[in-house]
Amino acid sequence: MADHQDAGHVQCDHSKGREKVTELQDLEDSLMQKEEFSLDDWIQIYEKLPHTKNTGQPSDALVTYINELLPSEPARVLVPLCGKSPDMRWLYDRGNTVVGVEGAEKPVKEFFELHTDLRHTVEDVPFGKVYKSHDERLQVFVCDVTLVPRGSLGHFDAGFDWGAYTAIKPSDRQKYVDVVRDALGENFRYFLEVCHDGPPQAQGLPHSISFRSIKLEFGVSLKMRVLATKDIAAEWEVDTFFNSFFLLSDQGL
């Protein structure tokens, strides 16, 4: 799943620019040559990553756009494909209830090992297991996010999607969106990071996803506002490639 442990983008080989990729891509492993990653692939990658004692810092985008994402706090916030993201602890420390979803168990265990003051329990659920802080305000479900039954995660005021949507393999993306949409309550706000307008021949992560696909997969009735756009073509040594941050909502923005 998407690795947030260093609050960076999920990046893989877009035909060139390998010097720009994260430590995931530095692994000398045949997995990194794949165009699409399965859940088993992500689990194997996490198993190869070294353990770090650094809790990390929250994503710059989360800090920058927190008022747009959460006009009022405390709130219930969903963090899909969370890894051991520092974003969860940052949101939790602001008084919010935070629920992550992650397919690989190793980063979730490491997250709670890093944050020993949270004191946690682990419980089995029909579709996986859930790690809970002592006050249950921070929970992480370990499961295949595309197989989460309707209503199982509860309902949320907001979601912070940092690289998850662009990491899901295209054939599973609508299933992923359906789970996310089912978990969002009325008058929600959803932060979405997307890479788009990449060259057609580009392979690997992050997937280039068109604005049209976003609207069709999340729902044409949703309101969508662009918060920021960065030209990352030079970084990847390709003709065109952009990284944009969106805010989605069922209400006006």
VENCOR-V358732 format. One record per backbone hydrogen bond with DSSP energy under -0.5 kcal/mol. CO is the residue of the C=O (numbers start at 0). NH is the residue of the N-H. If there is no record, write none. Layout:
CO:NH, CO:NH
//
This chain:
1:3, 3:6, 3:85, 8:10, 10:21, 11:13, 12:14, 13:15, 15:13, 16:19, 17:20, 21:24, 21:25, 22:26, 23:26, 26:28, 28:31, 29:32, 30:33, 37:41, 38:42, 39:43, 40:44, 41:45, 42:46, 43:47, 44:47, 44:48, 52:54, 58:62, 59:63, 60:64, 62:65, 64:68, 65:69, 74:76, 74:96, 75:156, 75:157, 76:98, 77:159, 78:81, 78:100, 81:84, 84:87, 84:88, 85:89, 86:90, 87:91, 88:92, 89:93, 90:93, 90:95, 91:94, 95:97, 96:76, 97:138, 98:78, 99:140, 100:80, 100:81, 101:142, 103:107, 104:108, 105:109, 106:110, 107:111, 108:112, 109:113, 110:114, 113:115, 114:117, 115:118, 117:133, 118:133, 120:131, 122:129, 124:127, 127:124, 128:141, 129:122, 130:139, 131:120, 132:135, 136:97, 137:132, 138:99, 139:130, 140:101, 140:142, 141:128, 142:144, 143:146, 144:147, 148:151, 155:184, 156:188, 157:77, 158:160, 158:190, 159:161, 160:162, 160:192, 162:166, 163:166, 163:167, 165:206, 168:171, 168:172, 169:172, 169:173, 171:175, 172:176, 173:177, 174:178, 175:179, 176:180, 177:181, 178:182, 179:182, 179:183, 180:183, 182:155, 184:187, 187:249, 188:158, 189:247, 190:160, 191:245, 193:243, 194:208, 195:241, 198:201, 204:11, 206:194, 206:208, 209:213, 210:214, 211:215, 212:216, 213:217, 214:218, 218:221, 222:248, 224:226, 224:246, 227:244, 229:231, 229:242, 231:235, 232:236, 232:237, 233:236, 239:198, 240:231, 240:232, 241:195, 242:229, 243:193, 244:226, 244:227, 245:191, 246:224, 247:189, 248:222
//
